[in-house]
């Protein structure tokens, strides 16, 4: 469990940095769309793992 959390830290940092850059340029909708898509993908991925395990 801790290893999985640790492996996710770089992706979380990358997301936060890219959102900060986009917002600094005035782009506010793209980070929202990216977060929505990634959340939906996470829900599907979790469902797949629940079925497989």
C-alpha positions in Angstrom: 0.0 0.0 0.0 2.7 2.5 1.0 4.7 1.6 -2.1 1.7 2.4 -4.4 1.2 5.8 -2.6 4.9 6.5 -3.0 4.8 5.7 -6.8 1.9 8.1 -7.3 3.7 11.1 -5.8 5.6 12.0 -9.0 2.4 12.0 -11.0 0.6 14.1 -8.5 3.5 16.6 -8.5 3.5 16.7 -12.3 -0.2 17.4 -12.4 0.0 20.2 -9.8 2.9 21.8 -11.6 1.2 21.7 -15.0 -2.1 23.1 -13.5 -0.1 25.9 -11.9 1.5 26.8 -15.2 -1.8 26.7 -17.1 -3.5 28.9 -14.5 -0.6 31.4 -14.6 -1.2 31.8 -18.4 -5.0 32.3 -17.8 -6.1 28.9 -18.9 -8.6 27.7 -16.3 -10.8 25.3 -18.1 -8.2 22.8 -19.3 -7.1 21.8 -15.8 -10.7 21.2 -14.9 -11.2 19.0 -18.0 -7.9 17.1 -17.2 -9.0 16.5 -13.6 -12.5 15.3 -14.8 -11.0 12.9 -17.3 -8.4 11.5 -14.9 -11.1 11.1 -12.2 -13.3 9.1 -14.6 -10.4 7.0 -15.7 -9.5 6.3 -12.0 -13.1 5.2 -11.3 -13.0 2.8 -14.3 -9.6 1.5 -13.4 -10.7 0.9 -9.8 -13.7 -1.0 -11.0 -11.6 -3.2 -13.2 -9.3 -4.1 -10.3 -12.3 -4.8 -8.0 -13.6 -7.3 -10.6 -10.2 -8.9 -11.1 -9.4 -9.3 -7.5 
